[in-house]
Amino acid sequence: MKLSEMQIFENFDRQSLLRPISEVTPKLQVNGVSEAILSDCAGVCDYDSDVIRLSAGGKILTFRGCDLQLMQLDGGEAVIRGRINSIEYQ
């Protein structure tokens, strides 16, 4: 079934639903030094206990620390736990 054939979308402008990646604005919530929650995460670029790199909004977020774990990657939301020492946005 095509997107235009689905009844749920009949009252919406199709172009407003399909945002280009340049318009995606990731949101980052940091809870102390032990947890970070990233919305609009597009995927994992690198994963190690010392470095986790995630793609979001056409950019790369790099989390550095120790005992880092990617606890959740669901529906575009990523949850990282461990000792977060720094976060870089490139």
PDB file as gemmi writes it, atoms N, CA and C in Angstrom:
CRYST1    1.000    1.000    1.000  90.00  90.00  90.00 P 1                      
ATOM      1  N   MET A   1       0.837  -1.173   0.000  1.00  0.00           N  
ATOM      2  CA  MET A   1       0.000   0.000   0.000  1.00  0.00           C  
ATOM      3  C   MET A   1       0.890   1.247   0.000  1.00  0.00           C  
ATOM      4  N   LYS A   2       0.560   2.188  -0.858  1.00  0.00           N  
ATOM      5  CA  LYS A   2       1.317   3.433  -0.943  1.00  0.00           C  
ATOM      6  C   LYS A   2       0.904   4.384   0.176  1.00  0.00           C  
ATOM      7  N   LEU A   3       1.834   5.269   0.536  1.00  0.00           N  
ATOM      8  CA  LEU A   3       1.575   6.250   1.579  1.00  0.00           C  
ATOM      9  C   LEU A   3       0.340   7.075   1.269  1.00  0.00           C  
ATOM     10  N   SER A   4       0.148   7.455   0.020  1.00  0.00           N  
ATOM     11  CA  SER A   4      -0.994   8.284  -0.372  1.00  0.00           C  
ATOM     12  C   SER A   4      -2.316   7.527  -0.288  1.00  0.00           C  
ATOM     13  N   GLU A   5      -2.278   6.202  -0.267  1.00  0.00           N  
ATOM     14  CA  GLU A   5      -3.493   5.391  -0.202  1.00  0.00           C  
ATOM     15  C   GLU A   5      -3.951   5.122   1.228  1.00  0.00           C  
ATOM     16  N   MET A   6      -3.112   5.415   2.188  1.00  0.00           N  
ATOM     17  CA  MET A   6      -3.468   5.138   3.575  1.00  0.00           C  
ATOM     18  C   MET A   6      -4.397   6.228   4.095  1.00  0.00           C  
ATOM     19  N   GLN A   7      -5.535   5.845   4.647  1.00  0.00           N  
ATOM     20  CA  GLN A   7      -6.540   6.793   5.111  1.00  0.00           C  
ATOM     21  C   GLN A   7      -6.022   7.704   6.216  1.00  0.00           C  
ATOM     22  N   ILE A   8      -5.168   7.202   7.048  1.00  0.00           N  
ATOM     23  CA  ILE A   8      -4.673   8.004   8.164  1.00  0.00           C  
ATOM     24  C   ILE A   8      -3.957   9.262   7.685  1.00  0.00           C  
ATOM     25  N   PHE A   9      -3.413   9.235   6.467  1.00  0.00           N  
ATOM     26  CA  PHE A   9      -2.671  10.362   5.935  1.00  0.00           C  
ATOM     27  C   PHE A   9      -3.503  11.257   5.013  1.00  0.00           C  
ATOM     28  N   GLU A  10      -4.766  10.999   4.886  1.00  0.00           N  
ATOM     29  CA  GLU A  10      -5.535  11.750   3.900  1.00  0.00           C  
ATOM     30  C   GLU A  10      -5.649  13.236   4.221  1.00  0.00           C  
ATOM     31  N   ASN A  11      -5.556  13.626   5.490  1.00  0.00           N  
ATOM     32  CA  ASN A  11      -5.675  15.035   5.860  1.00  0.00           C  
ATOM     33  C   ASN A  11      -4.327  15.715   6.075  1.00  0.00           C  
ATOM     34  N   PHE A  12      -3.239  15.036   5.754  1.00  0.00           N  
ATOM     35  CA  PHE A  12      -1.919  15.587   5.977  1.00  0.00           C  
ATOM     36  C   PHE A  12      -1.222  15.833   4.650  1.00  0.00           C  
ATOM     37  N   ASP A  13      -0.379  16.836   4.655  1.00  0.00           N  
ATOM     38  CA  ASP A  13       0.481  17.094   3.515  1.00  0.00           C  
ATOM     39  C   ASP A  13       1.640  16.094   3.580  1.00  0.00           C  
ATOM     40  N   ARG A  14       1.777  15.277   2.574  1.00  0.00           N  
ATOM     41  CA  ARG A  14       2.785  14.222   2.566  1.00  0.00           C  
ATOM     42  C   ARG A  14       4.201  14.773   2.739  1.00  0.00           C  
ATOM     43  N   GLN A  15       4.487  15.926   2.156  1.00  0.00           N  
ATOM     44  CA  GLN A  15       5.824  16.505   2.247  1.00  0.00           C  
ATOM     45  C   GLN A  15       6.180  16.927   3.671  1.00  0.00           C  
ATOM     46  N   SER A  16       5.190  17.312   4.475  1.00  0.00           N  
ATOM     47  CA  SER A  16       5.484  17.715   5.846  1.00  0.00           C  
ATOM     48  C   SER A  16       5.826  16.517   6.719  1.00  0.00           C  
ATOM     49  N   LEU A  17       5.430  15.324   6.301  1.00  0.00           N  
ATOM     50  CA  LEU A  17       5.736  14.120   7.071  1.00  0.00           C  
ATOM     51  C   LEU A  17       7.122  13.575   6.772  1.00  0.00           C  
ATOM     52  N   LEU A  18       7.627  13.858   5.593  1.00  0.00           N  
ATOM     53  CA  LEU A  18       8.911  13.331   5.165  1.00  0.00           C  
ATOM     54  C   LEU A  18       9.961  14.441   5.238  1.00  0.00           C  
ATOM     55  N   ARG A  19      10.516  14.667   6.432  1.00  0.00           N  
ATOM     56  CA  ARG A  19      11.496  15.730   6.626  1.00  0.00           C  
ATOM     57  C   ARG A  19      12.859  15.302   6.106  1.00  0.00           C  
ATOM     58  N   PRO A  20      13.554  16.190   5.388  1.00  0.00           N  
ATOM     59  CA  PRO A  20      14.937  15.880   5.011  1.00  0.00           C  
ATOM     60  C   PRO A  20      15.793  15.773   6.257  1.00  0.00           C  
ATOM     61  N   ILE A  21      16.874  15.005   6.177  1.00  0.00           N  
ATOM     62  CA  ILE A  21      17.723  14.790   7.343  1.00  0.00           C  
ATOM     63  C   ILE A  21      18.312  16.098   7.859  1.00  0.00           C  
ATOM     64  N   SER A  22      18.474  17.079   6.995  1.00  0.00           N  
ATOM     65  CA  SER A  22      19.014  18.368   7.430  1.00  0.00           C  
ATOM     66  C   SER A  22      18.045  19.112   8.346  1.00  0.00           C  
ATOM     67  N   GLU A  23      16.756  18.754   8.312  1.00  0.00           N  
ATOM     68  CA  GLU A  23      15.765  19.400   9.159  1.00  0.00           C  
ATOM     69  C   GLU A  23      15.536  18.651  10.466  1.00  0.00           C  
ATOM     70  N   VAL A  24      16.130  17.487  10.612  1.00  0.00           N  
ATOM     71  CA  VAL A  24      15.978  16.717  11.840  1.00  0.00           C  
ATOM     72  C   VAL A  24      16.827  17.380  12.920  1.00  0.00           C  
ATOM     73  N   THR A  25      16.216  17.664  14.044  1.00  0.00           N  
ATOM     74  CA  THR A  25      16.922  18.295  15.147  1.00  0.00           C  
ATOM     75  C   THR A  25      17.013  17.321  16.305  1.00  0.00           C  
ATOM     76  N   PRO A  26      18.174  16.709  16.489  1.00  0.00           N  
ATOM     77  CA  PRO A  26      18.302  15.780  17.610  1.00  0.00           C  
ATOM     78  C   PRO A  26      18.260  16.531  18.934  1.00  0.00           C  
ATOM     79  N   LYS A  27      17.729  15.861  19.933  1.00  0.00           N  
ATOM     80  CA  LYS A  27      17.677  16.425  21.273  1.00  0.00           C  
ATOM     81  C   LYS A  27      18.463  15.518  22.201  1.00  0.00           C  
ATOM     82  N   LEU A  28      19.274  16.114  23.052  1.00  0.00           N  
ATOM     83  CA  LEU A  28      20.119  15.368  23.963  1.00  0.00           C  
ATOM     84  C   LEU A  28      19.788  15.767  25.387  1.00  0.00           C  
ATOM     85  N   GLN A  29      19.473  14.780  26.198  1.00  0.00           N  
ATOM     86  CA  GLN A  29      19.221  14.995  27.623  1.00  0.00           C  
ATOM     87  C   GLN A  29      20.311  14.255  28.386  1.00  0.00           C  
ATOM     88  N   VAL A  30      21.018  14.970  29.251  1.00  0.00           N  
ATOM     89  CA  VAL A  30      22.096  14.371  30.028  1.00  0.00           C  
ATOM     90  C   VAL A  30      21.688  14.396  31.496  1.00  0.00           C  
ATOM     91  N   ASN A  31      21.710  13.224  32.115  1.00  0.00           N  
ATOM     92  CA  ASN A  31      21.358  13.090  33.519  1.00  0.00           C  
ATOM     93  C   ASN A  31      22.619  12.771  34.315  1.00  0.00           C  
ATOM     94  N   GLY A  32      23.220  13.803  34.875  1.00  0.00           N  
ATOM     95  CA  GLY A  32      24.467  13.620  35.613  1.00  0.00           C  
ATOM     96  C   GLY A  32      25.583  13.177  34.693  1.00  0.00           C  
ATOM     97  N   VAL A  33      26.462  12.322  35.211  1.00  0.00           N  
ATOM     98  CA  VAL A  33      27.571  11.815  34.404  1.00  0.00           C  
ATOM     99  C   VAL A  33      27.348  10.356  34.005  1.00  0.00           C  
ATOM    100  N   SER A  34      26.144   9.845  34.291  1.00  0.00           N  
ATOM    101  CA  SER A  34      25.933   8.407  34.084  1.00  0.00           C  
ATOM    102  C   SER A  34      24.867   8.052  33.053  1.00  0.00           C  
ATOM    103  N   GLU A  35      24.170   9.028  32.482  1.00  0.00           N  
ATOM    104  CA  GLU A  35      23.138   8.681  31.502  1.00  0.00           C  
ATOM    105  C   GLU A  35      22.931   9.816  30.507  1.00  0.00           C  
ATOM    106  N   ALA A  36      22.759   9.449  29.242  1.00  0.00           N  
ATOM    107  CA  ALA A  36      22.419  10.393  28.175  1.00  0.00           C  
ATOM    108  C   ALA A  36      21.320   9.772  27.324  1.00  0.00           C  
ATOM    109  N   ILE A  37      20.338  10.592  26.943  1.00  0.00           N  
ATOM    110  CA  ILE A  37      19.229  10.139  26.102  1.00  0.00           C  
ATOM    111  C   ILE A  37      19.217  11.011  24.855  1.00  0.00           C  
ATOM    112  N   LEU A  38      19.346  10.388  23.707  1.00  0.00           N  
ATOM    113  CA  LEU A  38      19.393  11.093  22.427  1.00  0.00           C  
ATOM    114  C   LEU A  38      18.162  10.729  21.598  1.00  0.00           C  
ATOM    115  N   SER A  39      17.411  11.750  21.194  1.00  0.00           N  
ATOM    116  CA  SER A  39      16.267  11.514  20.304  1.00  0.00           C  
ATOM    117  C   SER A  39      16.699  11.746  18.861  1.00  0.00           C  
ATOM    118  N   ASP A  40      15.925  11.235  17.925  1.00  0.00           N  
ATOM    119  CA  ASP A  40      16.207  11.337  16.486  1.00  0.00           C  
ATOM    120  C   ASP A  40      17.552  10.716  16.118  1.00  0.00           C  
ATOM    121  N   CYS A  41      17.897   9.630  16.781  1.00  0.00           N  
ATOM    122  CA  CYS A  41      19.131   8.905  16.484  1.00  0.00           C  
ATOM    123  C   CYS A  41      18.923   8.082  15.211  1.00  0.00           C  
ATOM    124  N   ALA A  42      19.845   8.232  14.262  1.00  0.00           N  
ATOM    125  CA  ALA A  42      19.719   7.520  12.996  1.00  0.00           C  
ATOM    126  C   ALA A  42      20.456   6.188  12.984  1.00  0.00           C  
ATOM    127  N   GLY A  43      21.429   6.018  13.883  1.00  0.00           N  
ATOM    128  CA  GLY A  43      22.160   4.756  13.900  1.00  0.00           C  
ATOM    129  C   GLY A  43      23.456   4.834  14.677  1.00  0.00           C  
ATOM    130  N   VAL A  44      24.076   3.672  14.820  1.00  0.00           N  
ATOM    131  CA  VAL A  44      25.332   3.541  15.561  1.00  0.00           C  
ATOM    132  C   VAL A  44      26.494   3.515  14.572  1.00  0.00           C  
ATOM    133  N   CYS A  45      27.458   4.384  14.766  1.00  0.00           N  
ATOM    134  CA  CYS A  45      28.653   4.423  13.913  1.00  0.00           C  
ATOM    135  C   CYS A  45      29.794   3.619  14.520  1.00  0.00           C  
ATOM    136  N   ASP A  46      29.900   3.654  15.849  1.00  0.00           N  
ATOM    137  CA  ASP A  46      30.985   2.974  16.541  1.00  0.00           C  
ATOM    138  C   ASP A  46      30.500   2.659  17.947  1.00  0.00           C  
ATOM    139  N   TYR A  47      30.880   1.493  18.454  1.00  0.00           N  
ATOM    140  CA  TYR A  47      30.434   1.077  19.781  1.00  0.00           C  
ATOM    141  C   TYR A  47      31.556   0.353  20.498  1.00  0.00           C  
ATOM    142  N   ASP A  48      31.958   0.889  21.641  1.00  0.00           N  
ATOM    143  CA  ASP A  48      32.988   0.299  22.486  1.00  0.00           C  
ATOM    144  C   ASP A  48      32.670   0.737  23.915  1.00  0.00           C  
ATOM    145  N   SER A  49      33.307   0.124  24.883  1.00  0.00           N  
ATOM    146  CA  SER A  49      33.027   0.499  26.271  1.00  0.00           C  
ATOM    147  C   SER A  49      33.609   1.867  26.625  1.00  0.00           C  
ATOM    148  N   ASP A  50      34.495   2.396  25.774  1.00  0.00           N  
ATOM    149  CA  ASP A  50      35.091   3.712  26.009  1.00  0.00           C  
ATOM    150  C   ASP A  50      34.564   4.797  25.075  1.00  0.00           C  
ATOM    151  N   VAL A  51      34.040   4.406  23.919  1.00  0.00           N  
ATOM    152  CA  VAL A  51      33.559   5.367  22.926  1.00  0.00           C  
ATOM    153  C   VAL A  51      32.292   4.823  22.263  1.00  0.00           C  
ATOM    154  N   ILE A  52      31.263   5.658  22.207  1.00  0.00           N  
ATOM    155  CA  ILE A  52      30.060   5.344  21.434  1.00  0.00           C  
ATOM    156  C   ILE A  52      29.814   6.525  20.504  1.00  0.00           C  
ATOM    157  N   ARG A  53      29.723   6.242  19.200  1.00  0.00           N  
ATOM    158  CA  ARG A  53      29.457   7.281  18.203  1.00  0.00           C  
ATOM    159  C   ARG A  53      28.105   7.004  17.565  1.00  0.00           C  
ATOM    160  N   LEU A  54      27.227   8.024  17.587  1.00  0.00           N  
ATOM    161  CA  LEU A  54      25.882   7.892  17.049  1.00  0.00           C  
ATOM    162  C   LEU A  54      25.638   8.954  15.985  1.00  0.00           C  
ATOM    163  N   SER A  55      24.881   8.583  14.966  1.00  0.00           N  
ATOM    164  CA  SER A  55      24.494   9.508  13.913  1.00  0.00           C  
ATOM    165  C   SER A  55      23.133  10.108  14.257  1.00  0.00           C  
ATOM    166  N   ALA A  56      23.036  11.431  14.124  1.00  0.00           N  
ATOM    167  CA  ALA A  56      21.769  12.116  14.403  1.00  0.00           C  
ATOM    168  C   ALA A  56      21.750  13.453  13.675  1.00  0.00           C  
ATOM    169  N   GLY A  57      20.705  13.709  12.935  1.00  0.00           N  
ATOM    170  CA  GLY A  57      20.569  14.990  12.243  1.00  0.00           C  
ATOM    171  C   GLY A  57      21.671  15.287  11.256  1.00  0.00           C  
ATOM    172  N   GLY A  58      22.254  14.254  10.655  1.00  0.00           N  
ATOM    173  CA  GLY A  58      23.329  14.457   9.698  1.00  0.00           C  
ATOM    174  C   GLY A  58      24.679  14.742  10.351  1.00  0.00           C  
ATOM    175  N   LYS A  59      24.738  14.678  11.650  1.00  0.00           N  
ATOM    176  CA  LYS A  59      25.968  14.903  12.407  1.00  0.00           C  
ATOM    177  C   LYS A  59      26.312  13.647  13.200  1.00  0.00           C  
ATOM    178  N   ILE A  60      27.490  13.650  13.814  1.00  0.00           N  
ATOM    179  CA  ILE A  60      27.932  12.536  14.647  1.00  0.00           C  
ATOM    180  C   ILE A  60      28.118  13.034  16.077  1.00  0.00           C  
ATOM    181  N   LEU A  61      27.530  12.322  17.023  1.00  0.00           N  
ATOM    182  CA  LEU A  61      27.742  12.593  18.440  1.00  0.00           C  
ATOM    183  C   LEU A  61      28.657  11.511  18.984  1.00  0.00           C  
ATOM    184  N   THR A  62      29.732  11.920  19.652  1.00  0.00           N  
ATOM    185  CA  THR A  62      30.699  10.989  20.211  1.00  0.00           C  
ATOM    186  C   THR A  62      30.660  11.104  21.726  1.00  0.00           C  
ATOM    187  N   PHE A  63      30.370   9.986  22.370  1.00  0.00           N  
ATOM    188  CA  PHE A  63      30.354   9.910  23.827  1.00  0.00           C  
ATOM    189  C   PHE A  63      31.618   9.177  24.250  1.00  0.00           C  
ATOM    190  N   ARG A  64      32.402   9.811  25.130  1.00  0.00           N  
ATOM    191  CA  ARG A  64      33.626   9.194  25.632  1.00  0.00           C  
ATOM    192  C   ARG A  64      33.498   9.019  27.141  1.00  0.00           C  
ATOM    193  N   GLY A  65      34.034   7.907  27.630  1.00  0.00           N  
ATOM    194  CA  GLY A  65      33.994   7.631  29.054  1.00  0.00           C  
ATOM    195  C   GLY A  65      34.490   6.232  29.335  1.00  0.00           C  
ATOM    196  N   CYS A  66      33.940   5.609  30.355  1.00  0.00           N  
ATOM    197  CA  CYS A  66      34.300   4.230  30.663  1.00  0.00           C  
ATOM    198  C   CYS A  66      33.052   3.456  31.064  1.00  0.00           C  
ATOM    199  N   ASP A  67      33.082   2.173  30.779  1.00  0.00           N  
ATOM    200  CA  ASP A  67      31.942   1.275  31.021  1.00  0.00           C  
ATOM    201  C   ASP A  67      30.671   1.766  30.333  1.00  0.00           C  
ATOM    202  N   LEU A  68      30.810   2.355  29.140  1.00  0.00           N  
ATOM    203  CA  LEU A  68      29.652   2.859  28.399  1.00  0.00           C  
ATOM    204  C   LEU A  68      28.873   1.689  27.801  1.00  0.00           C  
ATOM    205  N   GLN A  69      27.560   1.801  27.861  1.00  0.00           N  
ATOM    206  CA  GLN A  69      26.673   0.788  27.298  1.00  0.00           C  
ATOM    207  C   GLN A  69      25.527   1.472  26.581  1.00  0.00           C  
ATOM    208  N   LEU A  70      25.179   0.959  25.429  1.00  0.00           N  
ATOM    209  CA  LEU A  70      23.999   1.415  24.703  1.00  0.00           C  
ATOM    210  C   LEU A  70      22.837   0.570  25.200  1.00  0.00           C  
ATOM    211  N   MET A  71      22.053   1.124  26.101  1.00  0.00           N  
ATOM    212  CA  MET A  71      20.999   0.373  26.775  1.00  0.00           C  
ATOM    213  C   MET A  71      19.758   0.216  25.903  1.00  0.00           C  
ATOM    214  N   GLN A  72      19.503   1.197  25.056  1.00  0.00           N  
ATOM    215  CA  GLN A  72      18.292   1.176  24.241  1.00  0.00           C  
ATOM    216  C   GLN A  72      18.555   1.901  22.933  1.00  0.00           C  
ATOM    217  N   LEU A  73      18.031   1.366  21.856  1.00  0.00           N  
ATOM    218  CA  LEU A  73      18.034   2.026  20.554  1.00  0.00           C  
ATOM    219  C   LEU A  73      16.726   1.626  19.896  1.00  0.00           C  
ATOM    220  N   ASP A  74      15.700   2.410  20.183  1.00  0.00           N  
ATOM    221  CA  ASP A  74      14.356   2.038  19.777  1.00  0.00           C  
ATOM    222  C   ASP A  74      13.585   3.288  19.356  1.00  0.00           C  
ATOM    223  N   GLY A  75      12.976   3.235  18.200  1.00  0.00           N  
ATOM    224  CA  GLY A  75      12.163   4.356  17.740  1.00  0.00           C  
ATOM    225  C   GLY A  75      12.934   5.649  17.608  1.00  0.00           C  
ATOM    226  N   GLY A  76      14.209   5.560  17.291  1.00  0.00           N  
ATOM    227  CA  GLY A  76      15.015   6.762  17.130  1.00  0.00           C  
ATOM    228  C   GLY A  76      15.557   7.317  18.433  1.00  0.00           C  
ATOM    229  N   GLU A  77      15.300   6.646  19.550  1.00  0.00           N  
ATOM    230  CA  GLU A  77      15.816   7.106  20.836  1.00  0.00           C  
ATOM    231  C   GLU A  77      16.921   6.177  21.314  1.00  0.00           C  
ATOM    232  N   ALA A  78      18.045   6.762  21.681  1.00  0.00           N  
ATOM    233  CA  ALA A  78      19.178   5.993  22.189  1.00  0.00           C  
ATOM    234  C   ALA A  78      19.429   6.377  23.638  1.00  0.00           C  
ATOM    235  N   VAL A  79      19.669   5.379  24.474  1.00  0.00           N  
ATOM    236  CA  VAL A  79      19.986   5.607  25.885  1.00  0.00           C  
ATOM    237  C   VAL A  79      21.376   5.037  26.148  1.00  0.00           C  
ATOM    238  N   ILE A  80      22.261   5.889  26.623  1.00  0.00           N  
ATOM    239  CA  ILE A  80      23.633   5.485  26.943  1.00  0.00           C  
ATOM    240  C   ILE A  80      23.827   5.615  28.442  1.00  0.00           C  
ATOM    241  N   ARG A  81      24.405   4.575  29.013  1.00  0.00           N  
ATOM    242  CA  ARG A  81      24.700   4.596  30.446  1.00  0.00           C  
ATOM    243  C   ARG A  81      26.151   4.222  30.669  1.00  0.00           C  
ATOM    244  N   GLY A  82      26.704   4.706  31.756  1.00  0.00           N  
ATOM    245  CA  GLY A  82      28.092   4.478  32.123  1.00  0.00           C  
ATOM    246  C   GLY A  82      28.684   5.775  32.618  1.00  0.00           C  
ATOM    247  N   ARG A  83      29.972   5.834  32.744  1.00  0.00           N  
ATOM    248  CA  ARG A  83      30.658   7.061  33.183  1.00  0.00           C  
ATOM    249  C   ARG A  83      30.959   7.899  31.947  1.00  0.00           C  
ATOM    250  N   ILE A  84      30.178   8.952  31.718  1.00  0.00           N  
ATOM    251  CA  ILE A  84      30.346   9.813  30.544  1.00  0.00           C  
ATOM    252  C   ILE A  84      31.297  10.949  30.916  1.00  0.00           C  
ATOM    253  N   ASN A  85      32.449  10.996  30.250  1.00  0.00           N  
ATOM    254  CA  ASN A  85      33.429  12.050  30.509  1.00  0.00           C  
ATOM    255  C   ASN A  85      33.297  13.228  29.564  1.00  0.00           C  
ATOM    256  N   SER A  86      32.902  12.954  28.318  1.00  0.00           N  
ATOM    257  CA  SER A  86      32.759  14.054  27.364  1.00  0.00           C  
ATOM    258  C   SER A  86      31.781  13.664  26.257  1.00  0.00           C  
ATOM    259  N   ILE A  87      31.202  14.695  25.626  1.00  0.00           N  
ATOM    260  CA  ILE A  87      30.305  14.521  24.485  1.00  0.00           C  
ATOM    261  C   ILE A  87      30.755  15.500  23.411  1.00  0.00           C  
ATOM    262  N   GLU A  88      30.999  15.000  22.200  1.00  0.00           N  
ATOM    263  CA  GLU A  88      31.415  15.825  21.067  1.00  0.00           C  
ATOM    264  C   GLU A  88      30.335  15.784  20.001  1.00  0.00           C  
ATOM    265  N   TYR A  89      30.105  16.916  19.364  1.00  0.00           N  
ATOM    266  CA  TYR A  89      29.113  17.031  18.299  1.00  0.00           C  
ATOM    267  C   TYR A  89      29.826  17.541  17.044  1.00  0.00           C  
ATOM    268  N   GLN A  90      29.897  16.705  16.011  1.00  0.00           N  
ATOM    269  CA  GLN A  90      30.604  17.078  14.774  1.00  0.00           C  
ATOM    270  C   GLN A  90      29.670  17.059  13.604  1.00  0.00           C  
TER     271      GLN A  90                                                      
END                                                                             
